[in-house]
Amino acid sequence: MLAVARNHRVTTGAGARRADVLAGRLPGRAWQRWSAGEGAKGHRYYDWARVAISPGRSGHRWLLIRRSRCTAELAFHRCYAPRCVPLATLAKIAARRWTTEENFQAGKTLVGLDEHQVRRWASWYRWTTLAMLACSVLTITASTEHARDPAPTGQVPLTRSEIARLFATLVIQPGRGAGHHLRWSAWRRRHQHRARICHYQRQPATDP
């Protein structure tokens, strides 16, 4: 799957067309609503459609189109699969972009991935390796917490941000008031849990 611009030209059974022109000619029944994953304020629902392209070539090729429900903004992807797959599968793969962006953002904000000065390749390599190792530790710890059974009652599981905050206040610079920091952490997680429930309860009124 490869993201392409709106003026990207693809070949269909009716000839070569721009991606945005094809999207404008699709009938309403061509669009399906699928979630691009869970967000902080509910599922990320978009309208999705696909058009078969590159006729006569081996495998299956499509132009995948994503339409925002709020702004009607369009995004386009060229897709290939050796066998036919459902539109929902293509939408799920396209949504992996958010996971990648979240990982980059976590690397920058939590472990300083972007704070090196790039004076020499060796120093950049060491800094990046250590930053990615630290991010991996946070990710594994958070994943272990999310898999815990039973889940914490009335709280969201520990996130990478919360783990980094606790590590900094309790391990790197330990001081008095460890119980105070732990109580604040529990309060934040309870607040996030309530906010998440409220967002997801409001969403079904307009979403499938």
ABEGO torsion letter per residue (X at the ends): XBBBBAABBBBBAAEBBBAAAAAAABBAAABBBBBAEBBAAEBBBBBBBBBBBGBGBBEBBBBBBBBBAAAGBBBBBBBBBABBBBAAAAAAAAAAAAAAAAAAAAAAAAAGAAABAGABAAAAAAAAAAAAAAAAAAAAAAAAAAABOBBBBGBBBBBAAAAAAAAAAAAABBBBGAAAAAAAAAAAAAAAAAAAAAAAAAAAAABX
